[in-house]
Amino acid sequence: MTLQTLEKSIQNQTLVFTNQRALFWQEQKAVIISDLHIGKTAYFRKNGIPIPSDILEKDLTRLSILIENFSAEQLLIVGDFLHAGKNKDFELFEEWRSKNSSLKIILIKGNHDIHKADFLKHLDITIVDNSLKLEPFTFIHEPLDSENDFSISGHLHPGVTVKLERRKTVRLPCFRVSDNQLILPAFSEFTGLDTKSCENLECIAFTEDLIFEL
């Protein structure tokens, strides 16, 4: 894994964008992700769809490296932590959590997080139902377009189509940034991309080895 970063000041806070589908909030020592979708790959395999069994394992390894690299003290998950109930993927996260027991985890619930709080109680995760206000940001799963708040969201799995030579194109995941919101890429690599136009938005796209502004 090659970690590349791009640092920006937003709302007088230092945010570090990474090519590993995560954001780091320096002042809060927090890694911020969205759309981990734990259980999705195991659910697909259970229903006969041939999905590689190591996707979540790679996602969690990537998360561990990010936490260690930034010396993060907390993890903010901006929705869609879970995709299914208890299965092999969930057990894998339980094991990961036991190795990172000192890490504070806050989950702002998304549309897939329909399980009761007791379901995650043993994982010591603070669960927030709708939105979380941590000045100067509002964390909410589905993008909020408000003139009064700067929101950090997920849900859309944003991507961008980049033109290459000889009329070729490539679709890349990205962060979308405007004057009042920041939309995170899906942390799970097993997701699609919404490649709607980035017109009037700043797009920060990335590959396995690069991160760059468009």
NUNU-804809 format. One record per residue: x, y, z of N, C-alpha, C, O in turn. Coordinates in steps of 0.05 Angstrom, whole numbers, padded with zeros to 5 digits. Example, Ala and Ser with C-alpha at 12.3 -4.5 7.8 and 13.67 -1.06 7.14 Angstrom:
<nodes>
00264 | -00114 | 00156 | 00246 | -00090 | 00156 | 00264 | -00066 | 00156 | 00285 | -00066 | 00169
00257 | -00045 | 00142 | 00273 | -00021 | 00143 | 00258 | 00001 | 00157 | 00268 | 00023 | 00161
</nodes>
This chain:
<nodes>
00017 | -00024 | 00000 | 00000 | 00000 | 00000 | 00017 | 00025 | 00000 | 00035 | 00028 | 00017
00012 | 00043 | -00018 | 00026 | 00068 | -00020 | 00008 | 00091 | -00011 | -00012 | 00096 | -00024
00015 | 00103 | 00011 | -00002 | 00125 | 00022 | 00007 | 00152 | 00011 | 00030 | 00160 | 00015
-00011 | 00165 | -00003 | -00006 | 00192 | -00013 | -00027 | 00211 | 00000 | -00050 | 00203 | 00004
-00019 | 00235 | 00007 | -00036 | 00254 | 00021 | -00037 | 00281 | 00007 | -00019 | 00289 | -00007
-00058 | 00295 | 00013 | -00061 | 00323 | 00004 | -00075 | 00338 | 00027 | -00097 | 00332 | 00035
-00061 | 00358 | 00037 | -00070 | 00373 | 00060 | -00084 | 00399 | 00052 | -00074 | 00414 | 00035
-00107 | 00404 | 00065 | -00122 | 00429 | 00059 | -00133 | 00440 | 00085 | -00140 | 00426 | 00104
-00135 | 00466 | 00086 | -00148 | 00480 | 00108 | -00177 | 00486 | 00100 | -00182 | 00500 | 00081
-00196 | 00474 | 00115 | -00224 | 00478 | 00111 | -00237 | 00486 | 00137 | -00234 | 00472 | 00157
-00251 | 00508 | 00137 | -00264 | 00519 | 00161 | -00243 | 00522 | 00184 | -00248 | 00517 | 00207
-00219 | 00531 | 00176 | -00197 | 00535 | 00194 | -00188 | 00510 | 00209 | -00177 | 00511 | 00231
-00193 | 00487 | 00196 | -00184 | 00461 | 00207 | -00167 | 00448 | 00186 | -00170 | 00452 | 00162
-00148 | 00432 | 00195 | -00130 | 00418 | 00177 | -00141 | 00390 | 00170 | -00143 | 00373 | 00188
-00149 | 00386 | 00145 | -00159 | 00361 | 00136 | -00138 | 00349 | 00116 | -00129 | 00362 | 00098
-00132 | 00324 | 00121 | -00113 | 00310 | 00104 | -00128 | 00289 | 00087 | -00138 | 00269 | 00098
-00129 | 00294 | 00061 | -00141 | 00275 | 00042 | -00121 | 00253 | 00035 | -00097 | 00259 | 00032
-00130 | 00229 | 00033 | -00112 | 00207 | 00026 | -00122 | 00192 | 00002 | -00146 | 00192 | -00005
-00103 | 00178 | -00011 | -00111 | 00161 | -00034 | -00120 | 00133 | -00024 | -00124 | 00115 | -00040
-00125 | 00130 | 00002 | -00134 | 00105 | 00013 | -00163 | 00108 | 00023 | -00172 | 00094 | 00042
-00178 | 00126 | 00010 | -00207 | 00128 | 00014 | -00215 | 00138 | 00043 | -00236 | 00132 | 00053
-00197 | 00154 | 00055 | -00202 | 00164 | 00082 | -00192 | 00192 | 00084 | -00175 | 00202 | 00069
-00203 | 00206 | 00104 | -00195 | 00233 | 00111 | -00184 | 00233 | 00139 | -00193 | 00218 | 00156
-00164 | 00250 | 00145 | -00154 | 00253 | 00172 | -00158 | 00282 | 00181 | -00150 | 00301 | 00168
-00172 | 00285 | 00204 | -00176 | 00311 | 00216 | -00155 | 00315 | 00238 | -00156 | 00303 | 00259
-00136 | 00332 | 00232 | -00113 | 00334 | 00248 | -00119 | 00344 | 00277 | -00108 | 00333 | 00296
-00136 | 00364 | 00279 | -00141 | 00375 | 00306 | -00155 | 00356 | 00324 | -00152 | 00357 | 00349
-00171 | 00337 | 00313 | -00185 | 00318 | 00329 | -00171 | 00290 | 00330 | -00181 | 00272 | 00343
-00149 | 00288 | 00316 | -00135 | 00263 | 00313 | -00154 | 00240 | 00305 | -00154 | 00219 | 00317
-00170 | 00247 | 00285 | -00191 | 00228 | 00276 | -00188 | 00220 | 00247 | -00186 | 00237 | 00230
-00189 | 00194 | 00243 | -00192 | 00183 | 00216 | -00222 | 00182 | 00210 | -00238 | 00173 | 00226
-00230 | 00192 | 00186 | -00258 | 00194 | 00179 | -00263 | 00178 | 00154 | -00250 | 00182 | 00134
-00282 | 00160 | 00155 | -00289 | 00143 | 00132 | -00319 | 00141 | 00130 | -00334 | 00149 | 00148
-00328 | 00130 | 00107 | -00357 | 00125 | 00103 | -00360 | 00100 | 00086 | -00342 | 00092 | 00072
-00383 | 00087 | 00089 | -00390 | 00065 | 00071 | -00370 | 00042 | 00072 | -00358 | 00034 | 00051
-00366 | 00031 | 00096 | -00349 | 00008 | 00099 | -00364 | -00018 | 00090 | -00352 | -00036 | 00080
-00391 | -00018 | 00094 | -00408 | -00040 | 00084 | -00398 | -00068 | 00093 | -00395 | -00086 | 00077
-00394 | -00070 | 00119 | -00385 | -00096 | 00130 | -00408 | -00117 | 00126 | -00431 | -00111 | 00133
-00401 | -00140 | 00117 | -00420 | -00161 | 00112 | -00429 | -00164 | 00083 | -00442 | -00183 | 00076
-00423 | -00144 | 00067 | -00434 | -00144 | 00039 | -00421 | -00166 | 00023 | -00436 | -00180 | 00009
-00395 | -00170 | 00024 | -00382 | -00190 | 00008 | -00391 | -00218 | 00017 | -00396 | -00236 | 00000
-00392 | -00222 | 00043 | -00401 | -00248 | 00054 | -00430 | -00254 | 00046 | -00437 | -00277 | 00039
-00447 | -00234 | 00046 | -00475 | -00237 | 00038 | -00477 | -00245 | 00009 | -00492 | -00263 | 00002
-00461 | -00233 | -00009 | -00461 | -00240 | -00037 | -00451 | -00268 | -00041 | -00463 | -00283 | -00057
-00430 | -00276 | -00027 | -00420 | -00303 | -00030 | -00440 | -00324 | -00021 | -00443 | -00345 | -00033
-00454 | -00318 | 00001 | -00474 | -00336 | 00012 | -00496 | -00340 | -00008 | -00509 | -00362 | -00008
-00501 | -00320 | -00025 | -00523 | -00322 | -00044 | -00513 | -00330 | -00072 | -00526 | -00325 | -00092
-00489 | -00342 | -00073 | -00479 | -00354 | -00097 | -00465 | -00336 | -00117 | -00459 | -00344 | -00139
-00460 | -00312 | -00108 | -00445 | -00293 | -00126 | -00416 | -00294 | -00119 | -00408 | -00289 | -00097
-00399 | -00302 | -00138 | -00370 | -00306 | -00133 | -00355 | -00280 | -00128 | -00346 | -00267 | -00147
-00352 | -00273 | -00103 | -00338 | -00248 | -00095 | -00313 | -00257 | -00080 | -00315 | -00275 | -00063
-00290 | -00245 | -00085 | -00265 | -00252 | -00070 | -00270 | -00250 | -00040 | -00283 | -00231 | -00031
-00259 | -00269 | -00025 | -00264 | -00270 | 00004 | -00246 | -00251 | 00020 | -00250 | -00248 | 00044
-00226 | -00239 | 00007 | -00207 | -00223 | 00022 | -00212 | -00193 | 00020 | -00195 | -00177 | 00028
-00234 | -00184 | 00008 | -00239 | -00156 | 00004 | -00240 | -00141 | 00031 | -00226 | -00121 | 00034
-00256 | -00150 | 00050 | -00258 | -00136 | 00075 | -00231 | -00138 | 00090 | -00223 | -00118 | 00103
-00218 | -00160 | 00089 | -00192 | -00163 | 00102 | -00173 | -00141 | 00093 | -00158 | -00129 | 00109
-00172 | -00136 | 00067 | -00155 | -00115 | 00055 | -00164 | -00088 | 00065 | -00147 | -00071 | 00071
-00191 | -00083 | 00066 | -00201 | -00058 | 00075 | -00192 | -00052 | 00104 | -00184 | -00030 | 00111
-00194 | -00073 | 00121 | -00187 | -00069 | 00149 | -00157 | -00066 | 00153 | -00148 | -00052 | 00171
-00141 | -00080 | 00137 | -00112 | -00076 | 00137 | -00105 | -00047 | 00130 | -00088 | -00034 | 00143
-00118 | -00037 | 00110 | -00114 | -00009 | 00101 | -00122 | 00010 | 00124 | -00108 | 00030 | 00129
-00144 | 00004 | 00137 | -00153 | 00021 | 00160 | -00132 | 00021 | 00182 | -00127 | 00042 | 00194
-00122 | -00002 | 00188 | -00101 | -00004 | 00210 | -00077 | 00012 | 00203 | -00066 | 00026 | 00221
-00068 | 00011 | 00178 | -00045 | 00027 | 00170 | -00050 | 00057 | 00172 | -00033 | 00072 | 00181
-00074 | 00065 | 00165 | -00081 | 00094 | 00167 | -00081 | 00103 | 00196 | -00070 | 00124 | 00202
-00093 | 00087 | 00213 | -00094 | 00094 | 00242 | -00066 | 00096 | 00254 | -00060 | 00114 | 00269
-00049 | 00077 | 00246 | -00021 | 00077 | 00256 | -00005 | 00100 | 00245 | 00010 | 00113 | 00259
-00008 | 00105 | 00219 | 00007 | 00126 | 00206 | 00001 | 00154 | 00218 | 00019 | 00170 | 00222
-00025 | 00159 | 00224 | -00033 | 00185 | 00234 | -00033 | 00186 | 00264 | -00040 | 00207 | 00276
-00027 | 00164 | 00278 | -00030 | 00162 | 00307 | -00057 | 00172 | 00316 | -00061 | 00187 | 00335
-00077 | 00162 | 00301 | -00105 | 00170 | 00306 | -00115 | 00160 | 00333 | -00108 | 00138 | 00342
-00131 | 00176 | 00346 | -00143 | 00168 | 00372 | -00173 | 00161 | 00369 | -00184 | 00149 | 00387
-00184 | 00169 | 00346 | -00213 | 00162 | 00342 | -00218 | 00157 | 00313 | -00204 | 00166 | 00295
-00239 | 00142 | 00308 | -00249 | 00135 | 00281 | -00278 | 00144 | 00279 | -00295 | 00135 | 00295
-00283 | 00161 | 00260 | -00311 | 00170 | 00254 | -00320 | 00155 | 00229 | -00308 | 00157 | 00208
-00342 | 00140 | 00232 | -00354 | 00126 | 00209 | -00380 | 00141 | 00201 | -00399 | 00140 | 00217
-00380 | 00153 | 00178 | -00403 | 00170 | 00170 | -00423 | 00153 | 00155 | -00429 | 00159 | 00131
-00433 | 00133 | 00168 | -00455 | 00117 | 00157 | -00448 | 00093 | 00140 | -00425 | 00091 | 00130
-00467 | 00075 | 00139 | -00465 | 00049 | 00124 | -00441 | 00033 | 00133 | -00424 | 00024 | 00117
-00439 | 00030 | 00159 | -00419 | 00013 | 00172 | -00426 | -00016 | 00165 | -00408 | -00032 | 00158
-00451 | -00023 | 00168 | -00460 | -00051 | 00163 | -00476 | -00053 | 00138 | -00490 | -00034 | 00129
-00474 | -00076 | 00125 | -00491 | -00082 | 00102 | -00509 | -00106 | 00107 | -00530 | -00109 | 00095
-00501 | -00123 | 00125 | -00516 | -00147 | 00132 | -00512 | -00154 | 00161 | -00497 | -00140 | 00175
-00525 | -00175 | 00171 | -00523 | -00183 | 00199 | -00497 | -00197 | 00204 | -00477 | -00194 | 00190
-00497 | -00214 | 00225 | -00473 | -00228 | 00232 | -00466 | -00250 | 00211 | -00482 | -00267 | 00205
-00442 | -00248 | 00201 | -00432 | -00267 | 00182 | -00402 | -00267 | 00184 | -00391 | -00256 | 00203
-00388 | -00280 | 00166 | -00359 | -00282 | 00167 | -00345 | -00255 | 00168 | -00325 | -00251 | 00181
-00356 | -00236 | 00152 | -00345 | -00209 | 00152 | -00347 | -00196 | 00179 | -00329 | -00183 | 00188
-00370 | -00199 | 00191 | -00374 | -00186 | 00217 | -00355 | -00198 | 00238 | -00344 | -00183 | 00255
-00351 | -00224 | 00237 | -00332 | -00236 | 00255 | -00304 | -00226 | 00250 | -00288 | -00223 | 00269
-00297 | -00220 | 00226 | -00271 | -00209 | 00219 | -00268 | -00181 | 00232 | -00246 | -00174 | 00242
-00289 | -00165 | 00231 | -00288 | -00139 | 00243 | -00286 | -00141 | 00274 | -00271 | -00126 | 00287
-00300 | -00160 | 00285 | -00298 | -00165 | 00314 | -00269 | -00170 | 00322 | -00259 | -00160 | 00342
-00256 | -00186 | 00307 | -00227 | -00193 | 00312 | -00210 | -00167 | 00309 | -00192 | -00162 | 00325
-00216 | -00151 | 00288 | -00201 | -00126 | 00284 | -00205 | -00107 | 00308 | -00186 | -00095 | 00317
-00230 | -00106 | 00317 | -00236 | -00088 | 00339 | -00221 | -00096 | 00364 | -00212 | -00079 | 00379
-00219 | -00122 | 00369 | -00205 | -00131 | 00393 | -00176 | -00123 | 00393 | -00163 | -00120 | 00414
-00165 | -00120 | 00369 | -00137 | -00112 | 00367 | -00133 | -00082 | 00368 | -00111 | -00071 | 00370
-00156 | -00067 | 00366 | -00156 | -00038 | 00367 | -00175 | -00028 | 00388 | -00191 | -00009 | 00383
-00174 | -00040 | 00411 | -00194 | -00035 | 00432 | -00192 | -00007 | 00444 | -00212 | 00003 | 00455
-00169 | 00006 | 00442 | -00166 | 00032 | 00454 | -00176 | 00055 | 00436 | -00178 | 00078 | 00444
-00182 | 00048 | 00411 | -00191 | 00067 | 00391 | -00220 | 00075 | 00397 | -00237 | 00058 | 00399
-00225 | 00101 | 00399 | -00253 | 00110 | 00402 | -00266 | 00109 | 00374 | -00256 | 00120 | 00355
-00289 | 00096 | 00373 | -00304 | 00094 | 00347 | -00331 | 00107 | 00350 | -00346 | 00100 | 00369
-00338 | 00125 | 00332 | -00364 | 00137 | 00331 | -00377 | 00131 | 00304 | -00365 | 00135 | 00284
-00401 | 00120 | 00305 | -00416 | 00114 | 00281 | -00440 | 00133 | 00278 | -00458 | 00133 | 00296
-00441 | 00148 | 00257 | -00464 | 00164 | 00250 | -00480 | 00146 | 00231 | -00471 | 00140 | 00209
-00504 | 00137 | 00239 | -00518 | 00117 | 00224 | -00526 | 00125 | 00196 | -00533 | 00148 | 00191
-00524 | 00106 | 00178 | -00532 | 00110 | 00150 | -00556 | 00093 | 00144 | -00568 | 00080 | 00161
-00565 | 00094 | 00119 | -00589 | 00080 | 00111 | -00587 | 00049 | 00113 | -00608 | 00036 | 00115
-00563 | 00039 | 00113 | -00560 | 00010 | 00117 | -00557 | 00001 | 00146 | -00558 | -00022 | 00152
-00553 | 00021 | 00164 | -00548 | 00014 | 00192 | -00574 | 00012 | 00207 | -00581 | 00030 | 00223
-00589 | -00009 | 00201 | -00616 | -00012 | 00212 | -00617 | -00030 | 00237 | -00638 | -00034 | 00248
-00594 | -00040 | 00246 | -00593 | -00058 | 00269 | -00596 | -00042 | 00295 | -00589 | -00019 | 00296
-00607 | -00055 | 00315 | -00610 | -00043 | 00341 | -00583 | -00038 | 00353 | -00563 | -00052 | 00347
-00581 | -00019 | 00371 | -00556 | -00011 | 00384 | -00543 | -00035 | 00399 | -00519 | -00038 | 00399
-00560 | -00052 | 00410 | -00549 | -00076 | 00425 | -00533 | -00094 | 00407 | -00515 | -00108 | 00417
-00538 | -00093 | 00382 | -00523 | -00110 | 00363 | -00494 | -00104 | 00362 | -00477 | -00121 | 00357
-00487 | -00078 | 00368 | -00459 | -00070 | 00367 | -00448 | -00063 | 00395 | -00425 | -00054 | 00397
-00463 | -00068 | 00416 | -00456 | -00060 | 00443 | -00429 | -00071 | 00451 | -00413 | -00057 | 00463
-00424 | -00096 | 00444 | -00399 | -00109 | 00453 | -00374 | -00098 | 00439 | -00351 | -00104 | 00446
-00379 | -00082 | 00418 | -00356 | -00070 | 00403 | -00348 | -00043 | 00413 | -00330 | -00031 | 00402
-00362 | -00033 | 00433 | -00356 | -00007 | 00445 | -00355 | 00015 | 00424 | -00336 | 00030 | 00421
-00377 | 00017 | 00409 | -00380 | 00038 | 00388 | -00402 | 00057 | 00397 | -00424 | 00049 | 00403
-00396 | 00083 | 00397 | -00415 | 00103 | 00402 | -00433 | 00108 | 00377 | -00422 | 00113 | 00356
-00459 | 00105 | 00380 | -00477 | 00106 | 00357 | -00493 | 00132 | 00358 | -00506 | 00138 | 00378
-00493 | 00146 | 00336 | -00509 | 00171 | 00334 | -00530 | 00167 | 00312 | -00523 | 00158 | 00290
-00555 | 00173 | 00318 | -00576 | 00165 | 00300 | -00577 | 00181 | 00274 | -00580 | 00170 | 00253
-00575 | 00207 | 00275 | -00579 | 00223 | 00251 | -00554 | 00239 | 00242 | -00544 | 00234 | 00221
-00546 | 00257 | 00259 | -00522 | 00273 | 00252 | -00506 | 00280 | 00277 | -00517 | 00278 | 00300
-00481 | 00286 | 00273 | -00463 | 00293 | 00295 | -00451 | 00320 | 00290 | -00439 | 00324 | 00268
-00453 | 00338 | 00309 | -00441 | 00364 | 00306 | -00415 | 00365 | 00322 | -00415 | 00363 | 00346
-00393 | 00367 | 00308 | -00367 | 00371 | 00320 | -00356 | 00396 | 00307 | -00345 | 00395 | 00284
-00357 | 00418 | 00321 | -00350 | 00444 | 00309 | -00323 | 00442 | 00295 | -00303 | 00432 | 00306
-00322 | 00453 | 00270 | -00342 | 00468 | 00256 | -00358 | 00451 | 00236 | -00370 | 00462 | 00217
-00358 | 00425 | 00239 | -00370 | 00407 | 00219 | -00395 | 00393 | 00229 | -00398 | 00389 | 00253
-00413 | 00387 | 00211 | -00435 | 00369 | 00216 | -00431 | 00343 | 00201 | -00428 | 00344 | 00176
-00431 | 00321 | 00215 | -00427 | 00295 | 00202 | -00455 | 00282 | 00198 | -00469 | 00278 | 00218
-00461 | 00275 | 00174 | -00487 | 00263 | 00167 | -00484 | 00246 | 00143 | -00469 | 00253 | 00124
-00496 | 00222 | 00143 | -00491 | 00203 | 00121 | -00498 | 00213 | 00094 | -00482 | 00213 | 00075
-00523 | 00222 | 00091 | -00532 | 00231 | 00065 | -00526 | 00261 | 00062 | -00532 | 00276 | 00081
-00515 | 00269 | 00040 | -00505 | 00297 | 00037 | -00527 | 00318 | 00044 | -00550 | 00315 | 00036
-00518 | 00338 | 00058 | -00535 | 00359 | 00067 | -00525 | 00385 | 00055 | -00502 | 00393 | 00059
-00542 | 00398 | 00039 | -00535 | 00423 | 00026 | -00547 | 00446 | 00042 | -00570 | 00454 | 00039
-00531 | 00457 | 00060 | -00541 | 00478 | 00078 | -00521 | 00501 | 00078 | -00497 | 00498 | 00078
-00532 | 00525 | 00078 | -00516 | 00549 | 00078 | -00505 | 00555 | 00106 | -00486 | 00570 | 00110
-00517 | 00542 | 00126 | -00510 | 00548 | 00154 | -00490 | 00528 | 00166 | -00478 | 00533 | 00187
-00486 | 00505 | 00153 | -00468 | 00484 | 00163 | -00450 | 00475 | 00142 | -00457 | 00474 | 00118
-00425 | 00467 | 00150 | -00408 | 00453 | 00132 | -00410 | 00423 | 00139 | -00403 | 00415 | 00161
-00421 | 00408 | 00121 | -00426 | 00379 | 00126 | -00405 | 00361 | 00114 | -00395 | 00367 | 00092
-00400 | 00339 | 00127 | -00383 | 00318 | 00117 | -00400 | 00293 | 00115 | -00411 | 00284 | 00135
-00403 | 00282 | 00091 | -00422 | 00260 | 00086 | -00409 | 00238 | 00070 | -00385 | 00239 | 00062
-00425 | 00217 | 00065 | -00417 | 00195 | 00048 | -00439 | 00189 | 00029 | -00449 | 00206 | 00015
-00447 | 00163 | 00028 | -00471 | 00154 | 00015 | -00470 | 00152 | -00016 | -00479 | 00133 | -00028
-00458 | 00173 | -00029 | -00459 | 00174 | -00058 | -00438 | 00157 | -00072 | -00441 | 00152 | -00096
-00417 | 00149 | -00058 | -00395 | 00135 | -00070 | -00384 | 00151 | -00094 | -00383 | 00141 | -00117
-00376 | 00176 | -00090 | -00369 | 00194 | -00112 | -00345 | 00185 | -00128 | -00326 | 00173 | -00118
-00347 | 00190 | -00154 | -00325 | 00184 | -00173 | -00324 | 00205 | -00194 | -00342 | 00222 | -00196
-00304 | 00204 | -00211 | -00301 | 00223 | -00232 | -00289 | 00209 | -00257 | -00273 | 00191 | -00254
-00297 | 00218 | -00280 | -00287 | 00207 | -00305 | -00264 | 00225 | -00315 | -00269 | 00249 | -00319
-00240 | 00214 | -00317 | -00217 | 00229 | -00325 | -00210 | 00222 | -00354 | -00208 | 00199 | -00361
-00207 | 00242 | -00371 | -00200 | 00238 | -00399 | -00170 | 00233 | -00402 | -00153 | 00246 | -00390
-00164 | 00212 | -00417 | -00136 | 00205 | -00423 | -00130 | 00211 | -00452 | -00147 | 00222 | -00467
-00107 | 00203 | -00461 | -00099 | 00206 | -00489 | -00115 | 00187 | -00507 | -00126 | 00167 | -00497
-00117 | 00194 | -00532 | -00131 | 00177 | -00552 | -00160 | 00171 | -00545 | -00169 | 00149 | -00549
-00173 | 00191 | -00534 | -00201 | 00189 | -00528 | -00208 | 00168 | -00507 | -00231 | 00160 | -00505
-00189 | 00159 | -00493 | -00194 | 00140 | -00472 | -00201 | 00155 | -00446 | -00194 | 00178 | -00442
-00216 | 00141 | -00429 | -00224 | 00152 | -00403 | -00220 | 00131 | -00381 | -00218 | 00107 | -00386
-00218 | 00141 | -00357 | -00216 | 00123 | -00334 | -00234 | 00135 | -00312 | -00235 | 00159 | -00308
-00248 | 00117 | -00297 | -00265 | 00126 | -00275 | -00250 | 00121 | -00249 | -00240 | 00100 | -00244
-00249 | 00143 | -00233 | -00234 | 00141 | -00208 | -00251 | 00150 | -00185 | -00268 | 00168 | -00188
-00247 | 00138 | -00161 | -00261 | 00149 | -00137 | -00250 | 00176 | -00130 | -00227 | 00183 | -00138
-00266 | 00192 | -00116 | -00257 | 00219 | -00109 | -00271 | 00229 | -00084 | -00292 | 00218 | -00076
-00260 | 00250 | -00073 | -00274 | 00267 | -00054 | -00286 | 00290 | -00069 | -00274 | 00300 | -00088
-00310 | 00299 | -00062 | -00323 | 00322 | -00074 | -00325 | 00344 | -00052 | -00335 | 00339 | -00030
-00315 | 00368 | -00059 | -00315 | 00390 | -00040 | -00328 | 00415 | -00052 | -00322 | 00422 | -00075
-00345 | 00427 | -00036 | -00357 | 00453 | -00044 | -00354 | 00472 | -00021 | -00340 | 00466 | -00002
-00367 | 00495 | -00023 | -00364 | 00515 | -00002 | -00377 | 00506 | 00024 | -00369 | 00517 | 00045
-00395 | 00487 | 00023 | -00410 | 00480 | 00048 | -00411 | 00450 | 00052 | -00426 | 00441 | 00070
-00397 | 00434 | 00036 | -00398 | 00405 | 00041 | -00374 | 00390 | 00030 | -00361 | 00400 | 00011
-00369 | 00368 | 00042 | -00348 | 00349 | 00033 | -00361 | 00321 | 00032 | -00372 | 00312 | 00052
-00359 | 00309 | 00009 | -00370 | 00282 | 00006 | -00347 | 00262 | 00004 | -00330 | 00264 | -00013
-00348 | 00242 | 00022 | -00326 | 00222 | 00023 | -00330 | 00200 | 00002 | -00353 | 00193 | -00004
-00308 | 00189 | -00007 | -00311 | 00165 | -00024 | -00318 | 00141 | -00006 | -00314 | 00142 | 00018
-00329 | 00120 | -00018 | -00334 | 00096 | -00003 | -00308 | 00084 | 00006 | -00289 | 00081 | -00010
-00306 | 00076 | 00032 | -00281 | 00064 | 00041 | -00278 | 00036 | 00030 | -00256 | 00027 | 00023
-00300 | 00021 | 00028 | -00299 | -00006 | 00016 | -00293 | -00004 | -00014 | -00304 | 00013 | -00028
-00275 | -00021 | -00023 | -00269 | -00022 | -00051 | -00291 | -00037 | -00067 | -00291 | -00036 | -00091
-00308 | -00051 | -00053 | -00330 | -00066 | -00066 | -00355 | -00049 | -00068 | -00375 | -00055 | -00056
-00352 | -00027 | -00083 | -00375 | -00009 | -00087 | -00373 | 00003 | -00115 | -00352 | 00002 | -00128
-00395 | 00013 | -00124 | -00395 | 00027 | -00150 | -00387 | 00056 | -00147 | -00379 | 00064 | -00125
-00388 | 00071 | -00169 | -00381 | 00099 | -00169 | -00403 | 00116 | -00181 | -00414 | 00109 | -00202
-00409 | 00138 | -00168 | -00427 | 00158 | -00179 | -00410 | 00179 | -00192 | -00397 | 00195 | -00179
-00409 | 00179 | -00219 | -00391 | 00197 | -00233 | -00406 | 00221 | -00245 | -00400 | 00229 | -00268
-00425 | 00232 | -00231 | -00438 | 00256 | -00240 | -00418 | 00279 | -00243 | -00396 | 00278 | -00230
-00425 | 00298 | -00258 | -00406 | 00320 | -00264 | -00396 | 00334 | -00239 | -00411 | 00337 | -00219
-00370 | 00341 | -00239 | -00358 | 00356 | -00217 | -00360 | 00386 | -00222 | -00345 | 00401 | -00209
-00376 | 00394 | -00241 | -00379 | 00423 | -00247 | -00387 | 00438 | -00221 | -00405 | 00429 | -00207
-00373 | 00460 | -00216 | -00377 | 00477 | -00192 | -00369 | 00463 | -00166 | -00375 | 00473 | -00145
-00355 | 00440 | -00169 | -00345 | 00426 | -00146 | -00315 | 00422 | -00149 | -00305 | 00419 | -00172
-00301 | 00420 | -00127 | -00273 | 00412 | -00128 | -00272 | 00382 | -00125 | -00283 | 00371 | -00105
-00260 | 00368 | -00143 | -00257 | 00339 | -00141 | -00228 | 00333 | -00135 | -00209 | 00342 | -00148
-00224 | 00316 | -00114 | -00198 | 00306 | -00107 | -00198 | 00276 | -00113 | -00209 | 00260 | -00098
-00186 | 00269 | -00136 | -00187 | 00241 | -00145 | -00161 | 00227 | -00136 | -00141 | 00240 | -00129
-00162 | 00201 | -00138 | -00138 | 00186 | -00130 | -00137 | 00159 | -00143 | -00157 | 00148 | -00153
-00112 | 00148 | -00144 | -00107 | 00121 | -00153 | -00092 | 00107 | -00131 | -00089 | 00117 | -00109
-00082 | 00083 | -00137 | -00067 | 00068 | -00116 | -00041 | 00083 | -00109 | -00031 | 00079 | -00087
-00031 | 00100 | -00127 | -00005 | 00113 | -00122 | -00005 | 00143 | -00122 | 00015 | 00156 | -00116
-00028 | 00156 | -00128 | -00030 | 00184 | -00132 | -00055 | 00196 | -00119 | -00074 | 00182 | -00115
-00053 | 00222 | -00112 | -00077 | 00237 | -00105 | -00074 | 00265 | -00117 | -00052 | 00277 | -00116
-00095 | 00275 | -00130 | -00092 | 00300 | -00144 | -00119 | 00315 | -00147 | -00140 | 00302 | -00146
-00117 | 00341 | -00150 | -00141 | 00358 | -00153 | -00149 | 00361 | -00182 | -00131 | 00362 | -00199
-00175 | 00362 | -00187 | -00185 | 00367 | -00214 | -00200 | 00393 | -00215 | -00211 | 00400 | -00236
</nodes>
